[in-house]
Amino acid sequence: MPIISMFYGIIVQLFFFDNDKHHTPHVHIRYSEFRASVDISTAEILEGDIPQRQLRLV
């Protein structure tokens, strides 16, 4: 799970072999105590929670 970006305390990781759980290309975002999985094509949160401001930055 390589880290593809780090900015403003947000860490974005690419998961390219995690098809068992979400069945779509997605990134995992970490910000402070928040964690979320986000669909790459639609920017929809698949799982977890992250503040809206940080989601817009991503």
C-alpha positions as a Markdown table, in Angstrom:
| # | Residue | x | y | z |
|---|---|---|---|---|
| 1 | Met | 0.0 | 0.0 | 0.0 |
| 2 | Pro | 2.1 | 2.9 | -1.2 |
| 3 | Ile | 1.6 | 6.4 | 0.0 |
| 4 | Ile | 0.8 | 8.5 | -3.0 |
| 5 | Ser | 0.4 | 11.8 | -1.3 |
| 6 | Met | 0.9 | 13.6 | 2.0 |
| 7 | Phe | -0.3 | 17.2 | 2.5 |
| 8 | Tyr | -1.9 | 19.2 | 5.3 |
| 9 | Gly | -1.8 | 16.2 | 7.6 |
| 10 | Ile | -3.7 | 14.1 | 5.1 |
| 11 | Ile | -2.2 | 10.8 | 3.9 |
| 12 | Val | -3.5 | 9.2 | 0.7 |
| 13 | Gln | -2.7 | 5.5 | 0.1 |
| 14 | Leu | -3.5 | 3.5 | -3.0 |
| 15 | Phe | -4.9 | 0.0 | -2.6 |
| 16 | Phe | -4.7 | -1.8 | -5.9 |
| 17 | Phe | -5.1 | -5.4 | -4.6 |
| 18 | Asp | -8.0 | -4.9 | -2.2 |
| 19 | Asn | -10.8 | -6.0 | -4.5 |
| 20 | Asp | -12.4 | -8.4 | -2.0 |
| 21 | Lys | -14.0 | -5.7 | 0.1 |
| 22 | His | -14.9 | -2.8 | -2.1 |
| 23 | His | -14.8 | -4.2 | -5.7 |
| 24 | Thr | -13.7 | -0.8 | -7.1 |
| 25 | Pro | -10.5 | 1.1 | -7.5 |
| 26 | His | -10.2 | 3.3 | -4.4 |
| 27 | Val | -7.8 | 5.1 | -2.1 |
| 28 | His | -7.6 | 5.1 | 1.7 |
| 29 | Ile | -7.3 | 8.5 | 3.4 |
| 30 | Arg | -6.0 | 9.1 | 6.9 |
| 31 | Tyr | -6.3 | 12.4 | 8.7 |
| 32 | Ser | -5.7 | 12.6 | 12.4 |
| 33 | Glu | -8.1 | 10.0 | 14.0 |
| 34 | Phe | -10.2 | 9.8 | 10.8 |
| 35 | Arg | -10.0 | 7.0 | 8.2 |
| 36 | Ala | -12.0 | 6.6 | 5.0 |
| 37 | Ser | -12.0 | 4.5 | 1.8 |
| 38 | Val | -12.9 | 6.7 | -1.2 |
| 39 | Asp | -13.9 | 5.5 | -4.7 |
| 40 | Ile | -11.4 | 7.0 | -7.3 |
| 41 | Ser | -13.9 | 7.6 | -10.1 |
| 42 | Thr | -16.9 | 9.1 | -8.1 |
| 43 | Ala | -15.2 | 10.4 | -4.9 |
| 44 | Glu | -17.9 | 8.6 | -2.9 |
| 45 | Ile | -16.9 | 7.4 | 0.6 |
| 46 | Leu | -17.1 | 3.7 | 0.6 |
| 47 | Glu | -16.3 | 3.2 | 4.3 |
| 48 | Gly | -15.3 | 5.3 | 7.2 |
| 49 | Asp | -15.5 | 9.0 | 7.9 |
| 50 | Ile | -13.4 | 12.1 | 7.2 |
| 51 | Pro | -14.2 | 15.8 | 7.6 |
| 52 | Gln | -15.8 | 17.3 | 4.5 |
| 53 | Arg | -13.0 | 20.0 | 4.2 |
| 54 | Gln | -10.3 | 17.3 | 4.0 |
| 55 | Leu | -12.3 | 15.3 | 1.5 |
| 56 | Arg | -12.6 | 18.3 | -0.8 |
| 57 | Leu | -8.9 | 18.8 | -0.6 |
| 58 | Val | -8.3 | 15.2 | -1.7 |
